[in-house]
Amino acid sequence: MAQSKWYSEQPKNRNFLAPVGFRLDLEIFPGVEFFCQRANIPDLTLPFTEVPTRFRSFPIAAAGGIETGDLQVTFIIDEDLANYASIYNWIRKNGLYAEHSDEEAQYSNARLEITTSNYNIAAYCNFENVFPVSLSDIQFDVGDQEQEYFTAQVTFKYTSFELRNSLNTKLWNLLNWKPSLIM
């Protein structure tokens, strides 16, 4: 008779991921670390196809790679609009490619640091070749009675991202991954 493995299969860490435990660094966007209010780890989508059979269709993973979502960041706009203007100018420079000089940065690398409930770094999400594709508007309204600080949302595209643990080891390795067949 096989022994039960229930004890060894229990979760090692019973703490939950806190929604406020993060910090975002962009190499060429100073101030985002302090003003960042919201950021995301982009979604992953695996394309699939349906194989018809006599009784029902079965989904199977399709070749062609994984599709990833956008990196979206919400930040508080400073009083001088310096951080908003940085993104604004970055988008304009990339959009007006003919006016670029070779020294101007068009891309940046970014790192989203995910922290534990004790604010120690638990994982990193590293993004390569980040660039902004949209920046939200700023709505002024004299009818607002409450003083809330303005925020803006910026959407970034990137070439790749990877998750790493606090020891800087990949959380997944697609090259060594072997699917298990379920029969």
C-alpha positions as CSV (number, residue, x, y, z in Angstrom):
1,M,0.0,0.0,0.0
2,A,1.4,3.4,-1.0
3,Q,1.9,6.0,1.7
4,S,0.0,9.2,1.7
5,K,1.9,12.3,0.7
6,W,-0.6,14.8,2.0
7,Y,1.8,16.2,4.6
8,S,4.6,16.9,2.1
9,E,2.2,18.4,-0.4
10,Q,0.9,21.1,1.9
11,P,1.8,24.8,0.9
12,K,5.1,25.9,2.4
13,N,4.1,29.6,2.6
14,R,0.6,30.3,3.8
15,N,0.9,34.1,3.4
16,F,-1.1,35.8,0.7
17,L,0.2,38.2,-1.9
18,A,-0.6,41.8,-0.8
19,P,-2.0,44.2,-3.4
20,V,0.2,47.1,-2.2
21,G,3.4,45.1,-2.2
22,F,5.2,46.3,-5.3
23,R,7.6,48.9,-6.7
24,L,8.2,49.7,-10.4
25,D,11.5,51.0,-11.8
26,L,11.9,52.3,-15.3
27,E,15.4,53.2,-16.4
28,I,14.6,56.4,-18.2
29,F,11.5,57.5,-16.3
30,P,12.6,59.0,-13.0
31,G,9.9,59.5,-10.3
32,V,7.7,56.5,-11.3
33,E,8.9,54.6,-8.2
34,F,7.6,57.2,-5.8
35,F,4.4,58.1,-7.7
36,C,3.3,54.7,-9.0
37,Q,-0.1,53.7,-7.7
38,R,-1.0,50.7,-9.8
39,A,0.9,48.3,-12.1
40,N,0.3,44.8,-13.5
41,I,2.0,41.6,-14.5
42,P,0.6,41.1,-18.0
43,D,-1.7,38.3,-18.9
44,L,-0.5,35.3,-20.9
45,T,-2.7,33.6,-23.5
46,L,-1.8,30.2,-25.2
47,P,-3.5,29.8,-28.6
48,F,-5.5,26.7,-29.0
49,T,-7.5,24.9,-31.6
50,E,-10.5,22.6,-31.4
51,V,-10.2,19.1,-32.8
52,P,-13.6,17.8,-33.8
53,T,-14.5,14.2,-33.1
54,R,-17.6,12.2,-33.5
55,F,-18.8,13.0,-29.9
56,R,-17.3,16.4,-29.1
57,S,-14.5,18.8,-29.9
58,F,-11.3,18.6,-27.9
59,P,-9.1,21.7,-27.3
60,I,-5.4,21.3,-27.9
61,A,-2.5,23.7,-27.6
62,A,-1.7,25.3,-30.9
63,A,1.8,26.0,-32.1
64,G,2.7,29.6,-32.6
65,G,3.8,30.9,-29.2
66,I,2.3,32.7,-26.3
67,E,0.6,36.1,-26.5
68,T,1.2,38.6,-23.8
69,G,-0.9,41.6,-22.6
70,D,0.3,45.1,-22.0
71,L,2.1,46.6,-19.1
72,Q,-0.2,49.2,-17.6
73,V,0.9,51.7,-15.0
74,T,-1.2,54.3,-13.1
75,F,0.8,57.1,-11.4
76,I,0.0,60.3,-9.5
77,I,0.8,63.4,-11.5
78,D,3.2,65.7,-9.7
79,E,2.3,69.4,-9.4
80,D,4.8,70.5,-12.1
81,L,3.5,67.8,-14.5
82,A,7.2,66.6,-14.8
83,N,6.4,62.9,-14.7
84,Y,3.4,63.3,-17.1
85,A,5.5,65.4,-19.4
86,S,8.3,62.8,-19.4
87,I,5.9,60.1,-20.8
88,Y,4.2,62.7,-23.1
89,N,7.6,63.6,-24.6
90,W,8.7,60.0,-24.9
91,I,5.6,59.2,-26.9
92,R,6.0,62.2,-29.1
93,K,9.7,61.5,-29.8
94,N,8.9,57.9,-30.7
95,G,6.0,59.1,-32.9
96,L,8.2,61.7,-34.7
97,Y,11.0,59.3,-35.6
98,A,12.5,61.7,-38.3
99,E,13.3,64.2,-35.6
100,H,15.3,61.7,-33.5
101,S,19.0,61.9,-32.8
102,D,20.9,58.7,-32.2
103,E,21.5,59.6,-28.5
104,E,17.9,59.7,-27.6
105,A,16.5,56.7,-25.8
106,Q,13.5,55.2,-27.5
107,Y,13.2,52.1,-25.3
108,S,13.8,51.4,-21.6
109,N,14.0,48.3,-19.4
110,A,11.6,48.0,-16.5
111,R,11.5,46.0,-13.3
112,L,8.4,45.3,-11.2
113,E,9.5,44.3,-7.7
114,I,6.9,42.2,-5.9
115,T,7.2,42.2,-2.1
116,T,6.0,40.0,0.7
117,S,3.6,41.0,3.4
118,N,6.8,42.2,5.3
119,Y,7.8,44.3,2.3
120,N,10.8,42.0,1.5
121,I,11.3,41.3,-2.2
122,A,9.7,38.0,-3.1
123,A,9.9,38.2,-6.9
124,Y,10.9,40.3,-9.9
125,C,9.2,40.8,-13.2
126,N,11.8,42.1,-15.7
127,F,10.6,43.8,-18.9
128,E,12.9,44.4,-21.9
129,N,12.6,47.2,-24.5
130,V,9.6,48.9,-22.9
131,F,8.0,51.9,-24.7
132,P,4.8,53.8,-24.1
133,V,1.9,53.5,-26.6
134,S,-0.8,55.5,-24.8
135,L,-1.1,58.1,-22.1
136,S,-4.5,58.9,-20.6
137,D,-5.9,62.4,-20.5
138,I,-6.2,64.8,-17.5
139,Q,-9.7,65.9,-16.7
140,F,-10.0,69.3,-14.9
141,D,-13.4,70.0,-13.2
142,V,-14.2,72.9,-11.0
143,G,-17.3,71.1,-9.8
144,D,-15.4,68.5,-7.8
145,Q,-15.8,69.2,-4.1
146,E,-13.3,66.6,-2.9
147,Q,-9.6,67.1,-3.4
148,E,-8.2,64.1,-5.1
149,Y,-4.9,64.0,-6.7
150,F,-4.7,63.5,-10.5
151,T,-3.6,60.2,-11.8
152,A,-2.7,59.1,-15.3
153,Q,-2.5,55.7,-16.9
154,V,0.2,54.8,-19.4
155,T,0.3,51.6,-21.4
156,F,3.6,50.1,-22.4
157,K,4.5,47.5,-25.0
158,Y,7.7,45.4,-24.6
159,T,9.6,42.7,-26.4
160,S,9.7,40.2,-23.5
161,F,9.3,39.7,-19.8
162,E,10.2,37.1,-17.3
163,L,9.4,36.3,-13.7
164,R,12.3,35.6,-11.3
165,N,12.3,34.8,-7.6
166,S,14.1,36.8,-4.9
167,L,17.3,34.8,-5.6
168,N,17.1,36.0,-9.3
169,T,16.2,32.4,-10.5
170,K,13.6,32.1,-13.2
171,L,10.2,31.1,-11.9
172,W,9.6,29.2,-15.1
173,N,11.9,27.9,-17.8
174,L,10.2,27.3,-21.1
175,L,13.2,25.5,-22.6
176,N,13.3,22.8,-19.9
177,W,9.5,22.4,-19.6
178,K,8.1,19.0,-20.5
179,P,4.4,18.6,-20.5
180,S,2.9,15.6,-18.7
181,L,0.4,13.7,-20.8
182,I,-2.8,13.0,-19.0
183,M,-4.4,9.7,-20.1
